[in-house]
Amino acid sequence: MNVEASVWVEVPFDVQKDHDGLRVDSYLASRLHRYSRNQVQRLIASGRVSLRGRLVKAATRVASGETVLIRYPRHQELPCPHTELPAVYEDECLLIINKPAPLLCHPTDRVQNNTVTSILKRQFPGLKLHLAHRLDRETSGALLLAKDPRSAQRLAGHFFSRRVKKEYLALVFGRISWRRKIVDAPLGRENLEIKVRQKVGTGAAATTEFERLASGASVSLVRALPRTGRLHQIRVHLAHLGHPVLGDKLYTGKGELYMKAVRKTLTAQDLEKLGAQRQMLHAHRLSLPHPGSGHELSVTAPPPEDFCRVLENAGLTWP
């Protein structure tokens, strides 16, 4: 892609409650999974990171509710395939959309227009929406946004205290014999060639409850209930059980298919091995206290067409 060096775009990163008080280099290293802390420090030293309207130093502390801005050169992009995103719930405080895949939640150094926040900015001009959490690019489903700072702050508190319950559907490799299983296994960076790849071992505590919904000869459908919110948690725990998610390039094998995807050398045989064009993980339901009324709210996002098609091709039915 060609870069117009004179045109820049600012990418915002909202600081959540669990990052309150961190140094800005540590905070950004936790958010920019393709960057090491040294790379983040070089980004800061180049004068492209700001907070509270001024440039930061690596040791600057961030606070919950603040927004860190990174300035990137604007890249040319393909036309956005989405003019708007479907809402499954909306009121004066909240918007919950059914995010399609593959779609990034927020802008990056290379993608600015084809993201959830950019599309919604065009869909709801004049309304500043706040992402309450994120979904991976290839994960579809319920994504929660706040319509005002007060609701955003309350939602951040709900996530921090684990009062937001998330339910996912996943199509995985293999026939599953167990009915229910709880995986309590810490996750951390694998620290090999692929910086974003996580592994079970030492690291942050992570717990996921799984329930088998349907099982065929070579593919099963499971419900996943994460009790913590670690990076790639559901996918890593399923791969750890020997049942990686269909279409998951990062956790099928050793990640060699992910590297081929990065290099744009994936073949038809590779996709056949993966079992799907994208990872078959769908955020099916969100349950939380409403930030305005305090009443319990539960919202369901129906699985998309590609998920249902892979389910049907596997000879499985649900519900």
C-alpha positions, 0 to 999 in steps of 0.5 A, spaced: 500 500 500 502 507 498 502 511 504 501 519 504 506 521 509 503 528 510 496 525 512 495 522 519 490 519 523 489 519 530 487 512 533 484 512 540 485 507 546 481 508 552 484 506 559 479 501 562 479 500 570 484 494 570 489 499 567 489 505 572 495 507 574 500 503 569 506 507 565 503 509 558 509 504 555 506 498 559 499 500 558 500 500 550 505 494 550 499 490 553 494 493 548 498 493 541 500 485 541 504 486 535 509 491 539 514 489 544 515 494 550 521 497 546 518 498 540 512 502 544 518 506 547 520 508 540 513 510 538 513 514 544 520 517 543 518 519 536 513 524 538 507 520 536 503 518 542 499 523 546 495 524 553 491 530 555 492 534 549 500 533 550 506 528 548 507 523 553 514 520 556 514 513 557 513 513 564 507 517 564 501 514 568 495 513 565 488 513 569 481 510 568 477 513 563 482 517 559 484 516 552 491 515 549 492 517 542 497 514 537 498 518 531 499 513 524 500 515 517 494 514 513 494 508 509 490 507 503 484 501 504 479 497 500 472 500 500 468 498 506 463 493 505 459 495 511 455 502 511 452 500 517 452 495 523 446 491 525 443 493 532 440 487 537 439 492 542 439 499 543 436 504 548 438 511 551 445 508 554 447 502 550 448 500 543 449 492 542 451 490 535 452 483 532 459 484 529 460 481 523 467 477 521 472 479 519 472 486 522 476 489 527 473 493 533 478 499 532 483 502 528 490 500 527 496 503 524 494 500 517 486 499 518 482 506 519 476 505 515 474 498 516 473 498 523 467 497 528 468 504 531 469 508 524 463 505 521 459 507 527 461 514 527 459 514 520 452 510 522 451 515 528 454 522 526 455 526 532 454 521 537 460 519 541 460 511 542 465 508 547 467 501 546 466 497 552 470 491 550 473 488 544 472 482 540 477 479 535 477 480 528 475 473 526 470 473 532 463 475 530 457 476 535 454 481 541 459 487 542 457 492 547 458 500 546 456 506 551 453 512 549 455 517 554 461 517 559 457 515 565 455 509 562 462 507 559 465 508 566 459 504 569 460 498 564 468 499 565 466 497 573 462 491 571 467 488 567 472 489 572 468 486 578 466 481 573 458 482 573 458 482 565 457 474 563 459 472 556 457 466 552 460 464 546 458 458 541 464 455 538 465 449 532 471 445 534 475 439 531 473 432 534 468 428 537 467 431 544 465 425 549 464 430 556 458 433 557 461 439 561 468 441 563 472 447 567 479 449 564 482 453 570 489 454 566 493 460 566 495 464 560 501 468 558 505 469 551 509 464 548 514 468 546 516 465 540 516 468 532 508 469 533 508 475 538 500 475 539 500 467 540 498 465 547 500 458 551 497 455 557 502 455 563 505 461 567 501 467 566 495 470 568 489 466 571 484 464 566 478 460 567 473 457 562 467 453 563 465 449 556 458 445 555 458 440 549 451 442 545 452 437 539 457 432 537 459 429 530 464 424 527 469 430 526 466 436 529 463 439 535 459 445 537 460 447 544 458 453 549 463 457 552 463 461 558 469 465 560 470 467 567 476 471 566 477 475 560 484 474 558 487 474 550 484 469 546 482 465 552 477 461 549 481 459 543 487 457 547 483 453 552 480 449 547 486 448 543 489 445 550 483 440 550 485 438 543 479 441 540 482 447 536 476 452 533 475 451 526 478 456 522 483 458 527 489 459 524 493 461 530 492 455 534 491 450 529 498 446 529 504 451 531 501 457 528 504 456 521 497 457 518 497 464 521 504 466 518 502 463 511 496 468 512 500 474 514 504 472 508 498 471 504 500 465 501 494 460 504 492 455 499 485 452 498 488 446 501 490 450 507 483 452 508 480 445 507 485 443 513 482 449 517 475 447 516 472 454 515 474 461 512 475 464 519 475 462 526 468 459 528 467 463 534 461 467 536 459 471 542 452 469 542 449 472 549 451 478 554 448 479 560 449 485 565 446 490 570 444 496 566 448 502 567 442 506 568 437 502 571 441 497 574 436 491 572 439 485 569 439 485 561 440 479 557 441 480 549 442 475 544 446 475 537 444 470 532 449 466 529 451 469 522 450 465 516 457 462 515 457 459 522 450 456 521 452 453 514 459 450 517 454 447 522 449 444 517 455 441 513 458 438 519 451 434 520 449 438 526 443 442 529 442 447 534 438 449 538 
